[in-house]
Amino acid sequence: MVWLWVVGLLLIIIVNKLYRHYQKQKLNPWLKTLDFEVGPESTIFAFDFHEVIAQPNRMDMIMSVFSPDGWAVFCYMMNPMRLFGALAIVFHALYNNYRYNKGVVIEELIKQIAKAYPKLEDHMGFIISISNNFTGDEATMQVIRELRKKRYSIYLMSNIGGFYFEDMFQQMPQFFEENFDGYYTSSEADGYLKKPNSEYYDVFQSRYNIQQKQVIFIDDKRNNCIGALQSNSGNKFYPYHFISTKQFVQEFQVF
């Protein structure tokens, strides 16, 4: 029974990934023409994290269910009442994202589920490790290093939760410290403000782009790119829809 559940989940992930990749290939990655002279004096770069700077280790995530912590969480959440309660929280967030473009923050979802089922707090370290089971994309990271060498200011602009980012930072401390000027994450202190909420981009501008430079913003979700253009600061954003690492590296070698 467990194996059927795992195989079914894996098939859903693979089909969804292939469909998203196919859909992306038909779109122009630049949502706005670069109509200014790009340079360190006029431009900053803002990068999303998930599936841009780092890629998920999906098989590790799935197999982790067979670890002691994973199995304990799995068995606890297989209680029908708890399972449907957690799914209701997740589907509510996904519906709001689909219907109202509110965005999704895993840290926020986990906090809501753990509040309903406090026993999950005993396994929170494991849950965070699953959520942060990502490996840095070396090709993308190298582009960022090259931009840094050319004296560009670079920022993280991600829906990763602030607390989860602290854990992720410890996995890649040298890369972040050497290449980024600031980190704008979705934090509990800000009520988990997130992309593509237009206020998110305005807050970024007020906190990190005081000089009002042009922002080349890289994100793998097209709605997040559109959200940047629709914000009050939209005239400053030049979104790039990250479709594939190969295409990204080819296009960003010119900077």
Salt bridges, closest charged atoms under 4 A:
GLU41 OE2 - ARG151 NH2 3.67
ASP48 OD1 - LYS195 NZ 3.07
GLU51 OE1 - LYS17 NZ 2.73
GLU51 OE2 - ARG20 NH1 3.90
GLU51 OE2 - ARG58 NH2 3.47
ASP69 OD1 - HIS123 ND1 2.71
GLU108 OE1 - LYS194 NZ 3.18
GLU138 OE2 - ARG145 NH1 2.73
GLU146 OE2 - LYS149 NZ 3.41
ASP181 OD2 - ARG148 NH1 2.56
GLU188 OE1 - LYS111 NZ 3.80
ASP190 OD2 - ARG207 NH1 3.06
ASP219 OD2 - LYS195 NZ 2.67
ASP220 OD2 - ARG20 NH2 3.52
ASP220 OD2 - LYS221 NZ 3.58
